[in-house]
Amino acid sequence: MYDVVRSIVFEVALFERGDVTVVDASYREKGDVVLRCSDYRCVARELFISLPRILGGGRLGVDLGASRNGLAYVWNGRPMLHAVVDWGTVEEVLRKAEGLQVHIGSSPYVDVKRAISSLGCRAVHLVDELTASWSRRWLRLRYPQLEEDEVDALSFTYYDGVVASIC
């Protein structure tokens, strides 16, 4: 499971006491985040739901696609999590994204209404994908391990966009 967590979290220290301790439930039951699963999608979901609650706030970037969706979590200007997930995972993370600023990429090719409806009456920052594309090259150079969907989601967190709420 360590490799799965490492593929989602930006910085991981093994067997060191850091800010947040993530543990595998099959080995230990005490930690800040106790993971009871080991597949990529489940671990990503648990981390994107748990870490913002522990750290308190931050920004969640969402890049919606036809079959693949990028997620990125930034706290105090520092990237913390990144993942490429399916729609069900995005929907669950959005439903439980309390206290987060949610930044979703908006373009003529993306239907953001479905994602916004998962937020309830909470506000969302709609970021023009063309505007955010200016930072993609820099982000790809800085974080070469990220997939394109993750880079896009991360780029959205650095723009305020237009704030909207659908109730």
Phi and psi in radians as a Rosetta constraint file:
Dihedral C 1 N 2 CA 2 C 2 CIRCULARHARMONIC -0.955 0.35
Dihedral N 2 CA 2 C 2 N 3 CIRCULARHARMONIC -0.765 0.35
Dihedral C 2 N 3 CA 3 C 3 CIRCULARHARMONIC -1.131 0.35
Dihedral N 3 CA 3 C 3 N 4 CIRCULARHARMONIC -0.597 0.35
Dihedral C 3 N 4 CA 4 C 4 CIRCULARHARMONIC -1.169 0.35
Dihedral N 4 CA 4 C 4 N 5 CIRCULARHARMONIC -0.821 0.35
Dihedral C 4 N 5 CA 5 C 5 CIRCULARHARMONIC -1.075 0.35
Dihedral N 5 CA 5 C 5 N 6 CIRCULARHARMONIC -0.758 0.35
Dihedral C 5 N 6 CA 6 C 6 CIRCULARHARMONIC -1.085 0.35
Dihedral N 6 CA 6 C 6 N 7 CIRCULARHARMONIC -0.522 0.35
Dihedral C 6 N 7 CA 7 C 7 CIRCULARHARMONIC -1.350 0.35
Dihedral N 7 CA 7 C 7 N 8 CIRCULARHARMONIC -0.181 0.35
Dihedral C 7 N 8 CA 8 C 8 CIRCULARHARMONIC -1.917 0.35
Dihedral N 8 CA 8 C 8 N 9 CIRCULARHARMONIC -0.601 0.35
Dihedral C 8 N 9 CA 9 C 9 CIRCULARHARMONIC -1.625 0.35
Dihedral N 9 CA 9 C 9 N 10 CIRCULARHARMONIC 2.472 0.35
Dihedral C 9 N 10 CA 10 C 10 CIRCULARHARMONIC -1.187 0.35
Dihedral N 10 CA 10 C 10 N 11 CIRCULARHARMONIC -0.770 0.35
Dihedral C 10 N 11 CA 11 C 11 CIRCULARHARMONIC -2.293 0.35
Dihedral N 11 CA 11 C 11 N 12 CIRCULARHARMONIC 2.171 0.35
Dihedral C 11 N 12 CA 12 C 12 CIRCULARHARMONIC -2.236 0.35
Dihedral N 12 CA 12 C 12 N 13 CIRCULARHARMONIC 2.349 0.35
Dihedral C 12 N 13 CA 13 C 13 CIRCULARHARMONIC -2.029 0.35
Dihedral N 13 CA 13 C 13 N 14 CIRCULARHARMONIC 2.195 0.35
Dihedral C 13 N 14 CA 14 C 14 CIRCULARHARMONIC -1.568 0.35
Dihedral N 14 CA 14 C 14 N 15 CIRCULARHARMONIC 2.234 0.35
Dihedral C 14 N 15 CA 15 C 15 CIRCULARHARMONIC 1.078 0.35
Dihedral N 15 CA 15 C 15 N 16 CIRCULARHARMONIC 0.470 0.35
Dihedral C 15 N 16 CA 16 C 16 CIRCULARHARMONIC -2.108 0.35
Dihedral N 16 CA 16 C 16 N 17 CIRCULARHARMONIC 2.615 0.35
Dihedral C 16 N 17 CA 17 C 17 CIRCULARHARMONIC -1.442 0.35
Dihedral N 17 CA 17 C 17 N 18 CIRCULARHARMONIC 2.006 0.35
Dihedral C 17 N 18 CA 18 C 18 CIRCULARHARMONIC -2.034 0.35
Dihedral N 18 CA 18 C 18 N 19 CIRCULARHARMONIC -2.763 0.35
Dihedral C 18 N 19 CA 19 C 19 CIRCULARHARMONIC -1.226 0.35
Dihedral N 19 CA 19 C 19 N 20 CIRCULARHARMONIC -0.712 0.35
Dihedral C 19 N 20 CA 20 C 20 CIRCULARHARMONIC -2.298 0.35
Dihedral N 20 CA 20 C 20 N 21 CIRCULARHARMONIC 2.317 0.35
Dihedral C 20 N 21 CA 21 C 21 CIRCULARHARMONIC -1.822 0.35
Dihedral N 21 CA 21 C 21 N 22 CIRCULARHARMONIC 2.118 0.35
Dihedral C 21 N 22 CA 22 C 22 CIRCULARHARMONIC -1.872 0.35
Dihedral N 22 CA 22 C 22 N 23 CIRCULARHARMONIC 2.215 0.35
Dihedral C 22 N 23 CA 23 C 23 CIRCULARHARMONIC -2.200 0.35
Dihedral N 23 CA 23 C 23 N 24 CIRCULARHARMONIC 2.674 0.35
Dihedral C 23 N 24 CA 24 C 24 CIRCULARHARMONIC -1.505 0.35
Dihedral N 24 CA 24 C 24 N 25 CIRCULARHARMONIC 2.132 0.35
Dihedral C 24 N 25 CA 25 C 25 CIRCULARHARMONIC -1.065 0.35
Dihedral N 25 CA 25 C 25 N 26 CIRCULARHARMONIC -0.419 0.35
Dihedral C 25 N 26 CA 26 C 26 CIRCULARHARMONIC -1.274 0.35
Dihedral N 26 CA 26 C 26 N 27 CIRCULARHARMONIC -0.272 0.35
Dihedral C 26 N 27 CA 27 C 27 CIRCULARHARMONIC -1.884 0.35
Dihedral N 27 CA 27 C 27 N 28 CIRCULARHARMONIC -0.668 0.35
Dihedral C 27 N 28 CA 28 C 28 CIRCULARHARMONIC -2.563 0.35
Dihedral N 28 CA 28 C 28 N 29 CIRCULARHARMONIC 2.590 0.35
Dihedral C 28 N 29 CA 29 C 29 CIRCULARHARMONIC -1.854 0.35
Dihedral N 29 CA 29 C 29 N 30 CIRCULARHARMONIC -0.034 0.35
Dihedral C 29 N 30 CA 30 C 30 CIRCULARHARMONIC -2.050 0.35
Dihedral N 30 CA 30 C 30 N 31 CIRCULARHARMONIC 2.276 0.35
Dihedral C 30 N 31 CA 31 C 31 CIRCULARHARMONIC 3.013 0.35
Dihedral N 31 CA 31 C 31 N 32 CIRCULARHARMONIC 2.997 0.35
Dihedral C 31 N 32 CA 32 C 32 CIRCULARHARMONIC -1.193 0.35
Dihedral N 32 CA 32 C 32 N 33 CIRCULARHARMONIC -0.726 0.35
Dihedral C 32 N 33 CA 33 C 33 CIRCULARHARMONIC -2.200 0.35
Dihedral N 33 CA 33 C 33 N 34 CIRCULARHARMONIC 2.099 0.35
Dihedral C 33 N 34 CA 34 C 34 CIRCULARHARMONIC -1.874 0.35
Dihedral N 34 CA 34 C 34 N 35 CIRCULARHARMONIC 1.991 0.35
Dihedral C 34 N 35 CA 35 C 35 CIRCULARHARMONIC -1.620 0.35
Dihedral N 35 CA 35 C 35 N 36 CIRCULARHARMONIC 2.173 0.35
Dihedral C 35 N 36 CA 36 C 36 CIRCULARHARMONIC -1.815 0.35
Dihedral N 36 CA 36 C 36 N 37 CIRCULARHARMONIC 0.313 0.35
Dihedral C 36 N 37 CA 37 C 37 CIRCULARHARMONIC -2.557 0.35
Dihedral N 37 CA 37 C 37 N 38 CIRCULARHARMONIC 2.889 0.35
Dihedral C 37 N 38 CA 38 C 38 CIRCULARHARMONIC -2.294 0.35
Dihedral N 38 CA 38 C 38 N 39 CIRCULARHARMONIC -0.012 0.35
Dihedral C 38 N 39 CA 39 C 39 CIRCULARHARMONIC -1.459 0.35
Dihedral N 39 CA 39 C 39 N 40 CIRCULARHARMONIC 2.673 0.35
Dihedral C 39 N 40 CA 40 C 40 CIRCULARHARMONIC -0.926 0.35
Dihedral N 40 CA 40 C 40 N 41 CIRCULARHARMONIC -0.874 0.35
Dihedral C 40 N 41 CA 41 C 41 CIRCULARHARMONIC -1.101 0.35
Dihedral N 41 CA 41 C 41 N 42 CIRCULARHARMONIC -0.762 0.35
Dihedral C 41 N 42 CA 42 C 42 CIRCULARHARMONIC -1.165 0.35
Dihedral N 42 CA 42 C 42 N 43 CIRCULARHARMONIC -0.765 0.35
Dihedral C 42 N 43 CA 43 C 43 CIRCULARHARMONIC -1.108 0.35
Dihedral N 43 CA 43 C 43 N 44 CIRCULARHARMONIC -0.753 0.35
Dihedral C 43 N 44 CA 44 C 44 CIRCULARHARMONIC -1.045 0.35
Dihedral N 44 CA 44 C 44 N 45 CIRCULARHARMONIC -0.833 0.35
Dihedral C 44 N 45 CA 45 C 45 CIRCULARHARMONIC -1.009 0.35
Dihedral N 45 CA 45 C 45 N 46 CIRCULARHARMONIC -0.854 0.35
Dihedral C 45 N 46 CA 46 C 46 CIRCULARHARMONIC -1.097 0.35
Dihedral N 46 CA 46 C 46 N 47 CIRCULARHARMONIC -0.726 0.35
Dihedral C 46 N 47 CA 47 C 47 CIRCULARHARMONIC -1.194 0.35
Dihedral N 47 CA 47 C 47 N 48 CIRCULARHARMONIC -0.738 0.35
Dihedral C 47 N 48 CA 48 C 48 CIRCULARHARMONIC -1.186 0.35
Dihedral N 48 CA 48 C 48 N 49 CIRCULARHARMONIC -0.410 0.35
Dihedral C 48 N 49 CA 49 C 49 CIRCULARHARMONIC -1.528 0.35
Dihedral N 49 CA 49 C 49 N 50 CIRCULARHARMONIC -0.741 0.35
Dihedral C 49 N 50 CA 50 C 50 CIRCULARHARMONIC -1.395 0.35
Dihedral N 50 CA 50 C 50 N 51 CIRCULARHARMONIC -0.808 0.35
Dihedral C 50 N 51 CA 51 C 51 CIRCULARHARMONIC -1.043 0.35
Dihedral N 51 CA 51 C 51 N 52 CIRCULARHARMONIC -0.787 0.35
Dihedral C 51 N 52 CA 52 C 52 CIRCULARHARMONIC -1.078 0.35
Dihedral N 52 CA 52 C 52 N 53 CIRCULARHARMONIC -0.561 0.35
Dihedral C 52 N 53 CA 53 C 53 CIRCULARHARMONIC -1.179 0.35
Dihedral N 53 CA 53 C 53 N 54 CIRCULARHARMONIC -0.712 0.35
Dihedral C 53 N 54 CA 54 C 54 CIRCULARHARMONIC -1.212 0.35
Dihedral N 54 CA 54 C 54 N 55 CIRCULARHARMONIC -0.813 0.35
Dihedral C 54 N 55 CA 55 C 55 CIRCULARHARMONIC -1.385 0.35
Dihedral N 55 CA 55 C 55 N 56 CIRCULARHARMONIC -0.455 0.35
Dihedral C 55 N 56 CA 56 C 56 CIRCULARHARMONIC 1.461 0.35
Dihedral N 56 CA 56 C 56 N 57 CIRCULARHARMONIC 1.637 0.35
Dihedral C 56 N 57 CA 57 C 57 CIRCULARHARMONIC 1.460 0.35
Dihedral N 57 CA 57 C 57 N 58 CIRCULARHARMONIC -2.782 0.35
Dihedral C 57 N 58 CA 58 C 58 CIRCULARHARMONIC 2.033 0.35
Dihedral N 58 CA 58 C 58 N 59 CIRCULARHARMONIC -2.940 0.35
Dihedral C 58 N 59 CA 59 C 59 CIRCULARHARMONIC -2.167 0.35
Dihedral N 59 CA 59 C 59 N 60 CIRCULARHARMONIC 2.388 0.35
Dihedral C 59 N 60 CA 60 C 60 CIRCULARHARMONIC -1.980 0.35
Dihedral N 60 CA 60 C 60 N 61 CIRCULARHARMONIC 2.081 0.35
Dihedral C 60 N 61 CA 61 C 61 CIRCULARHARMONIC -1.696 0.35
Dihedral N 61 CA 61 C 61 N 62 CIRCULARHARMONIC 2.383 0.35
Dihedral C 61 N 62 CA 62 C 62 CIRCULARHARMONIC -2.257 0.35
Dihedral N 62 CA 62 C 62 N 63 CIRCULARHARMONIC 2.127 0.35
Dihedral C 62 N 63 CA 63 C 63 CIRCULARHARMONIC -1.907 0.35
Dihedral N 63 CA 63 C 63 N 64 CIRCULARHARMONIC 1.871 0.35
Dihedral C 63 N 64 CA 64 C 64 CIRCULARHARMONIC -1.477 0.35
Dihedral N 64 CA 64 C 64 N 65 CIRCULARHARMONIC 2.435 0.35
Dihedral C 64 N 65 CA 65 C 65 CIRCULARHARMONIC -2.408 0.35
Dihedral N 65 CA 65 C 65 N 66 CIRCULARHARMONIC 3.140 0.35
Dihedral C 65 N 66 CA 66 C 66 CIRCULARHARMONIC -1.214 0.35
Dihedral N 66 CA 66 C 66 N 67 CIRCULARHARMONIC -0.747 0.35
Dihedral C 66 N 67 CA 67 C 67 CIRCULARHARMONIC -2.269 0.35
Dihedral N 67 CA 67 C 67 N 68 CIRCULARHARMONIC -0.386 0.35
Dihedral C 67 N 68 CA 68 C 68 CIRCULARHARMONIC -2.107 0.35
Dihedral N 68 CA 68 C 68 N 69 CIRCULARHARMONIC 2.425 0.35
Dihedral C 68 N 69 CA 69 C 69 CIRCULARHARMONIC -2.245 0.35
Dihedral N 69 CA 69 C 69 N 70 CIRCULARHARMONIC 2.388 0.35
Dihedral C 69 N 70 CA 70 C 70 CIRCULARHARMONIC -1.718 0.35
Dihedral N 70 CA 70 C 70 N 71 CIRCULARHARMONIC 2.460 0.35
Dihedral C 70 N 71 CA 71 C 71 CIRCULARHARMONIC -2.202 0.35
Dihedral N 71 CA 71 C 71 N 72 CIRCULARHARMONIC 2.501 0.35
Dihedral C 71 N 72 CA 72 C 72 CIRCULARHARMONIC -2.542 0.35
Dihedral N 72 CA 72 C 72 N 73 CIRCULARHARMONIC 2.363 0.35
Dihedral C 72 N 73 CA 73 C 73 CIRCULARHARMONIC -2.022 0.35
Dihedral N 73 CA 73 C 73 N 74 CIRCULARHARMONIC 2.226 0.35
Dihedral C 73 N 74 CA 74 C 74 CIRCULARHARMONIC -2.135 0.35
Dihedral N 74 CA 74 C 74 N 75 CIRCULARHARMONIC 2.286 0.35
Dihedral C 74 N 75 CA 75 C 75 CIRCULARHARMONIC -2.191 0.35
Dihedral N 75 CA 75 C 75 N 76 CIRCULARHARMONIC 2.216 0.35
Dihedral C 75 N 76 CA 76 C 76 CIRCULARHARMONIC 0.904 0.35
Dihedral N 76 CA 76 C 76 N 77 CIRCULARHARMONIC 0.702 0.35
Dihedral C 76 N 77 CA 77 C 77 CIRCULARHARMONIC 1.350 0.35
Dihedral N 77 CA 77 C 77 N 78 CIRCULARHARMONIC 0.036 0.35
Dihedral C 77 N 78 CA 78 C 78 CIRCULARHARMONIC -1.951 0.35
Dihedral N 78 CA 78 C 78 N 79 CIRCULARHARMONIC 2.137 0.35
Dihedral C 78 N 79 CA 79 C 79 CIRCULARHARMONIC -1.088 0.35
Dihedral N 79 CA 79 C 79 N 80 CIRCULARHARMONIC 2.296 0.35
Dihedral C 79 N 80 CA 80 C 80 CIRCULARHARMONIC -1.996 0.35
Dihedral N 80 CA 80 C 80 N 81 CIRCULARHARMONIC -0.788 0.35
Dihedral C 80 N 81 CA 81 C 81 CIRCULARHARMONIC -2.325 0.35
Dihedral N 81 CA 81 C 81 N 82 CIRCULARHARMONIC 2.660 0.35
Dihedral C 81 N 82 CA 82 C 82 CIRCULARHARMONIC -2.652 0.35
Dihedral N 82 CA 82 C 82 N 83 CIRCULARHARMONIC 2.503 0.35
Dihedral C 82 N 83 CA 83 C 83 CIRCULARHARMONIC -2.852 0.35
Dihedral N 83 CA 83 C 83 N 84 CIRCULARHARMONIC 2.716 0.35
Dihedral C 83 N 84 CA 84 C 84 CIRCULARHARMONIC -1.963 0.35
Dihedral N 84 CA 84 C 84 N 85 CIRCULARHARMONIC 2.099 0.35
Dihedral C 84 N 85 CA 85 C 85 CIRCULARHARMONIC -2.351 0.35
Dihedral N 85 CA 85 C 85 N 86 CIRCULARHARMONIC 3.005 0.35
Dihedral C 85 N 86 CA 86 C 86 CIRCULARHARMONIC -1.481 0.35
Dihedral N 86 CA 86 C 86 N 87 CIRCULARHARMONIC 3.032 0.35
Dihedral C 86 N 87 CA 87 C 87 CIRCULARHARMONIC -1.114 0.35
Dihedral N 87 CA 87 C 87 N 88 CIRCULARHARMONIC -0.698 0.35
Dihedral C 87 N 88 CA 88 C 88 CIRCULARHARMONIC -1.024 0.35
Dihedral N 88 CA 88 C 88 N 89 CIRCULARHARMONIC -0.677 0.35
Dihedral C 88 N 89 CA 89 C 89 CIRCULARHARMONIC -1.201 0.35
Dihedral N 89 CA 89 C 89 N 90 CIRCULARHARMONIC -0.746 0.35
Dihedral C 89 N 90 CA 90 C 90 CIRCULARHARMONIC -1.028 0.35
Dihedral N 90 CA 90 C 90 N 91 CIRCULARHARMONIC -0.820 0.35
Dihedral C 90 N 91 CA 91 C 91 CIRCULARHARMONIC -1.044 0.35
Dihedral N 91 CA 91 C 91 N 92 CIRCULARHARMONIC -0.789 0.35
Dihedral C 91 N 92 CA 92 C 92 CIRCULARHARMONIC -1.164 0.35
Dihedral N 92 CA 92 C 92 N 93 CIRCULARHARMONIC -0.727 0.35
Dihedral C 92 N 93 CA 93 C 93 CIRCULARHARMONIC -1.086 0.35
Dihedral N 93 CA 93 C 93 N 94 CIRCULARHARMONIC -0.759 0.35
Dihedral C 93 N 94 CA 94 C 94 CIRCULARHARMONIC -1.120 0.35
Dihedral N 94 CA 94 C 94 N 95 CIRCULARHARMONIC -0.713 0.35
Dihedral C 94 N 95 CA 95 C 95 CIRCULARHARMONIC -1.057 0.35
Dihedral N 95 CA 95 C 95 N 96 CIRCULARHARMONIC -0.585 0.35
Dihedral C 95 N 96 CA 96 C 96 CIRCULARHARMONIC -1.826 0.35
Dihedral N 96 CA 96 C 96 N 97 CIRCULARHARMONIC 0.280 0.35
Dihedral C 96 N 97 CA 97 C 97 CIRCULARHARMONIC -1.532 0.35
Dihedral N 97 CA 97 C 97 N 98 CIRCULARHARMONIC 0.848 0.35
Dihedral C 97 N 98 CA 98 C 98 CIRCULARHARMONIC -1.255 0.35
Dihedral N 98 CA 98 C 98 N 99 CIRCULARHARMONIC 2.420 0.35
Dihedral C 98 N 99 CA 99 C 99 CIRCULARHARMONIC 1.435 0.35
Dihedral N 99 CA 99 C 99 N 100 CIRCULARHARMONIC 0.005 0.35
Dihedral C 99 N 100 CA 100 C 100 CIRCULARHARMONIC -1.809 0.35
Dihedral N 100 CA 100 C 100 N 101 CIRCULARHARMONIC 2.564 0.35
Dihedral C 100 N 101 CA 101 C 101 CIRCULARHARMONIC -1.468 0.35
Dihedral N 101 CA 101 C 101 N 102 CIRCULARHARMONIC 2.148 0.35
Dihedral C 101 N 102 CA 102 C 102 CIRCULARHARMONIC -1.773 0.35
Dihedral N 102 CA 102 C 102 N 103 CIRCULARHARMONIC 2.191 0.35
Dihedral C 102 N 103 CA 103 C 103 CIRCULARHARMONIC -2.055 0.35
Dihedral N 103 CA 103 C 103 N 104 CIRCULARHARMONIC 1.981 0.35
Dihedral C 103 N 104 CA 104 C 104 CIRCULARHARMONIC -1.981 0.35
Dihedral N 104 CA 104 C 104 N 105 CIRCULARHARMONIC 2.328 0.35
Dihedral C 104 N 105 CA 105 C 105 CIRCULARHARMONIC -1.212 0.35
Dihedral N 105 CA 105 C 105 N 106 CIRCULARHARMONIC 2.344 0.35
Dihedral C 105 N 106 CA 106 C 106 CIRCULARHARMONIC -2.127 0.35
Dihedral N 106 CA 106 C 106 N 107 CIRCULARHARMONIC 2.284 0.35
Dihedral C 106 N 107 CA 107 C 107 CIRCULARHARMONIC -2.677 0.35
Dihedral N 107 CA 107 C 107 N 108 CIRCULARHARMONIC 2.942 0.35
Dihedral C 107 N 108 CA 108 C 108 CIRCULARHARMONIC -1.093 0.35
Dihedral N 108 CA 108 C 108 N 109 CIRCULARHARMONIC -0.292 0.35
Dihedral C 108 N 109 CA 109 C 109 CIRCULARHARMONIC -1.648 0.35
Dihedral N 109 CA 109 C 109 N 110 CIRCULARHARMONIC -0.049 0.35
Dihedral C 109 N 110 CA 110 C 110 CIRCULARHARMONIC -2.071 0.35
Dihedral N 110 CA 110 C 110 N 111 CIRCULARHARMONIC 2.309 0.35
Dihedral C 110 N 111 CA 111 C 111 CIRCULARHARMONIC -1.682 0.35
Dihedral N 111 CA 111 C 111 N 112 CIRCULARHARMONIC 1.719 0.35
Dihedral C 111 N 112 CA 112 C 112 CIRCULARHARMONIC -1.440 0.35
Dihedral N 112 CA 112 C 112 N 113 CIRCULARHARMONIC -0.203 0.35
Dihedral C 112 N 113 CA 113 C 113 CIRCULARHARMONIC -1.029 0.35
Dihedral N 113 CA 113 C 113 N 114 CIRCULARHARMONIC -0.697 0.35
Dihedral C 113 N 114 CA 114 C 114 CIRCULARHARMONIC -1.099 0.35
Dihedral N 114 CA 114 C 114 N 115 CIRCULARHARMONIC -0.748 0.35
Dihedral C 114 N 115 CA 115 C 115 CIRCULARHARMONIC -1.186 0.35
Dihedral N 115 CA 115 C 115 N 116 CIRCULARHARMONIC -0.750 0.35
Dihedral C 115 N 116 CA 116 C 116 CIRCULARHARMONIC -1.097 0.35
Dihedral N 116 CA 116 C 116 N 117 CIRCULARHARMONIC -0.633 0.35
Dihedral C 116 N 117 CA 117 C 117 CIRCULARHARMONIC -1.121 0.35
Dihedral N 117 CA 117 C 117 N 118 CIRCULARHARMONIC -0.433 0.35
Dihedral C 117 N 118 CA 118 C 118 CIRCULARHARMONIC -1.232 0.35
Dihedral N 118 CA 118 C 118 N 119 CIRCULARHARMONIC -0.356 0.35
Dihedral C 118 N 119 CA 119 C 119 CIRCULARHARMONIC -1.477 0.35
Dihedral N 119 CA 119 C 119 N 120 CIRCULARHARMONIC -0.170 0.35
Dihedral C 119 N 120 CA 120 C 120 CIRCULARHARMONIC 1.253 0.35
Dihedral N 120 CA 120 C 120 N 121 CIRCULARHARMONIC -2.308 0.35
Dihedral C 120 N 121 CA 121 C 121 CIRCULARHARMONIC -1.657 0.35
Dihedral N 121 CA 121 C 121 N 122 CIRCULARHARMONIC 0.143 0.35
Dihedral C 121 N 122 CA 122 C 122 CIRCULARHARMONIC -1.280 0.35
Dihedral N 122 CA 122 C 122 N 123 CIRCULARHARMONIC 2.648 0.35
Dihedral C 122 N 123 CA 123 C 123 CIRCULARHARMONIC -1.299 0.35
Dihedral N 123 CA 123 C 123 N 124 CIRCULARHARMONIC 2.631 0.35
Dihedral C 123 N 124 CA 124 C 124 CIRCULARHARMONIC -2.315 0.35
Dihedral N 124 CA 124 C 124 N 125 CIRCULARHARMONIC 2.531 0.35
Dihedral C 124 N 125 CA 125 C 125 CIRCULARHARMONIC -1.685 0.35
Dihedral N 125 CA 125 C 125 N 126 CIRCULARHARMONIC 1.990 0.35
Dihedral C 125 N 126 CA 126 C 126 CIRCULARHARMONIC -1.587 0.35
Dihedral N 126 CA 126 C 126 N 127 CIRCULARHARMONIC 2.042 0.35
Dihedral C 126 N 127 CA 127 C 127 CIRCULARHARMONIC -1.883 0.35
Dihedral N 127 CA 127 C 127 N 128 CIRCULARHARMONIC 2.226 0.35
Dihedral C 127 N 128 CA 128 C 128 CIRCULARHARMONIC -1.143 0.35
Dihedral N 128 CA 128 C 128 N 129 CIRCULARHARMONIC 2.134 0.35
Dihedral C 128 N 129 CA 129 C 129 CIRCULARHARMONIC -1.091 0.35
Dihedral N 129 CA 129 C 129 N 130 CIRCULARHARMONIC -0.574 0.35
Dihedral C 129 N 130 CA 130 C 130 CIRCULARHARMONIC -1.159 0.35
Dihedral N 130 CA 130 C 130 N 131 CIRCULARHARMONIC -0.736 0.35
Dihedral C 130 N 131 CA 131 C 131 CIRCULARHARMONIC -1.102 0.35
Dihedral N 131 CA 131 C 131 N 132 CIRCULARHARMONIC -0.771 0.35
Dihedral C 131 N 132 CA 132 C 132 CIRCULARHARMONIC -1.218 0.35
Dihedral N 132 CA 132 C 132 N 133 CIRCULARHARMONIC -0.347 0.35
Dihedral C 132 N 133 CA 133 C 133 CIRCULARHARMONIC -1.121 0.35
Dihedral N 133 CA 133 C 133 N 134 CIRCULARHARMONIC -0.319 0.35
Dihedral C 133 N 134 CA 134 C 134 CIRCULARHARMONIC -1.117 0.35
Dihedral N 134 CA 134 C 134 N 135 CIRCULARHARMONIC -0.484 0.35
Dihedral C 134 N 135 CA 135 C 135 CIRCULARHARMONIC -1.645 0.35
Dihedral N 135 CA 135 C 135 N 136 CIRCULARHARMONIC -0.124 0.35
Dihedral C 135 N 136 CA 136 C 136 CIRCULARHARMONIC -1.059 0.35
Dihedral N 136 CA 136 C 136 N 137 CIRCULARHARMONIC -0.767 0.35
Dihedral C 136 N 137 CA 137 C 137 CIRCULARHARMONIC -1.067 0.35
Dihedral N 137 CA 137 C 137 N 138 CIRCULARHARMONIC -0.794 0.35
Dihedral C 137 N 138 CA 138 C 138 CIRCULARHARMONIC -1.082 0.35
Dihedral N 138 CA 138 C 138 N 139 CIRCULARHARMONIC -0.742 0.35
Dihedral C 138 N 139 CA 139 C 139 CIRCULARHARMONIC -1.167 0.35
Dihedral N 139 CA 139 C 139 N 140 CIRCULARHARMONIC -0.658 0.35
Dihedral C 139 N 140 CA 140 C 140 CIRCULARHARMONIC -1.109 0.35
Dihedral N 140 CA 140 C 140 N 141 CIRCULARHARMONIC -0.678 0.35
Dihedral C 140 N 141 CA 141 C 141 CIRCULARHARMONIC -1.216 0.35
Dihedral N 141 CA 141 C 141 N 142 CIRCULARHARMONIC -0.692 0.35
Dihedral C 141 N 142 CA 142 C 142 CIRCULARHARMONIC -1.282 0.35
Dihedral N 142 CA 142 C 142 N 143 CIRCULARHARMONIC -0.630 0.35
Dihedral C 142 N 143 CA 143 C 143 CIRCULARHARMONIC -2.216 0.35
Dihedral N 143 CA 143 C 143 N 144 CIRCULARHARMONIC 1.293 0.35
Dihedral C 143 N 144 CA 144 C 144 CIRCULARHARMONIC -1.161 0.35
Dihedral N 144 CA 144 C 144 N 145 CIRCULARHARMONIC -0.282 0.35
Dihedral C 144 N 145 CA 145 C 145 CIRCULARHARMONIC -1.354 0.35
Dihedral N 145 CA 145 C 145 N 146 CIRCULARHARMONIC -0.220 0.35
Dihedral C 145 N 146 CA 146 C 146 CIRCULARHARMONIC -1.379 0.35
Dihedral N 146 CA 146 C 146 N 147 CIRCULARHARMONIC 2.503 0.35
Dihedral C 146 N 147 CA 147 C 147 CIRCULARHARMONIC -1.405 0.35
Dihedral N 147 CA 147 C 147 N 148 CIRCULARHARMONIC 2.878 0.35
Dihedral C 147 N 148 CA 148 C 148 CIRCULARHARMONIC -0.993 0.35
Dihedral N 148 CA 148 C 148 N 149 CIRCULARHARMONIC -0.739 0.35
Dihedral C 148 N 149 CA 149 C 149 CIRCULARHARMONIC -1.111 0.35
Dihedral N 149 CA 149 C 149 N 150 CIRCULARHARMONIC -0.613 0.35
Dihedral C 149 N 150 CA 150 C 150 CIRCULARHARMONIC -1.243 0.35
Dihedral N 150 CA 150 C 150 N 151 CIRCULARHARMONIC -0.703 0.35
Dihedral C 150 N 151 CA 151 C 151 CIRCULARHARMONIC -1.069 0.35
Dihedral N 151 CA 151 C 151 N 152 CIRCULARHARMONIC -0.773 0.35
Dihedral C 151 N 152 CA 152 C 152 CIRCULARHARMONIC -1.080 0.35
Dihedral N 152 CA 152 C 152 N 153 CIRCULARHARMONIC -0.826 0.35
Dihedral C 152 N 153 CA 153 C 153 CIRCULARHARMONIC -1.049 0.35
Dihedral N 153 CA 153 C 153 N 154 CIRCULARHARMONIC -0.734 0.35
Dihedral C 153 N 154 CA 154 C 154 CIRCULARHARMONIC -1.130 0.35
Dihedral N 154 CA 154 C 154 N 155 CIRCULARHARMONIC -0.708 0.35
Dihedral C 154 N 155 CA 155 C 155 CIRCULARHARMONIC -1.095 0.35
Dihedral N 155 CA 155 C 155 N 156 CIRCULARHARMONIC -0.579 0.35
Dihedral C 155 N 156 CA 156 C 156 CIRCULARHARMONIC -1.150 0.35
Dihedral N 156 CA 156 C 156 N 157 CIRCULARHARMONIC -0.513 0.35
Dihedral C 156 N 157 CA 157 C 157 CIRCULARHARMONIC -1.203 0.35
Dihedral N 157 CA 157 C 157 N 158 CIRCULARHARMONIC -0.300 0.35
Dihedral C 157 N 158 CA 158 C 158 CIRCULARHARMONIC -1.639 0.35
Dihedral N 158 CA 158 C 158 N 159 CIRCULARHARMONIC 0.098 0.35
Dihedral C 158 N 159 CA 159 C 159 CIRCULARHARMONIC -2.201 0.35
Dihedral N 159 CA 159 C 159 N 160 CIRCULARHARMONIC 2.464 0.35
Dihedral C 159 N 160 CA 160 C 160 CIRCULARHARMONIC -1.371 0.35
Dihedral N 160 CA 160 C 160 N 161 CIRCULARHARMONIC -0.595 0.35
Dihedral C 160 N 161 CA 161 C 161 CIRCULARHARMONIC 1.101 0.35
Dihedral N 161 CA 161 C 161 N 162 CIRCULARHARMONIC -2.697 0.35
Dihedral C 161 N 162 CA 162 C 162 CIRCULARHARMONIC -1.866 0.35
Dihedral N 162 CA 162 C 162 N 163 CIRCULARHARMONIC 2.248 0.35
Dihedral C 162 N 163 CA 163 C 163 CIRCULARHARMONIC -1.532 0.35
Dihedral N 163 CA 163 C 163 N 164 CIRCULARHARMONIC 2.240 0.35
Dihedral C 163 N 164 CA 164 C 164 CIRCULARHARMONIC -2.390 0.35
Dihedral N 164 CA 164 C 164 N 165 CIRCULARHARMONIC 2.718 0.35
Dihedral C 164 N 165 CA 165 C 165 CIRCULARHARMONIC -2.505 0.35
Dihedral N 165 CA 165 C 165 N 166 CIRCULARHARMONIC 2.223 0.35
Dihedral C 165 N 166 CA 166 C 166 CIRCULARHARMONIC -1.962 0.35
Dihedral N 166 CA 166 C 166 N 167 CIRCULARHARMONIC 2.016 0.35
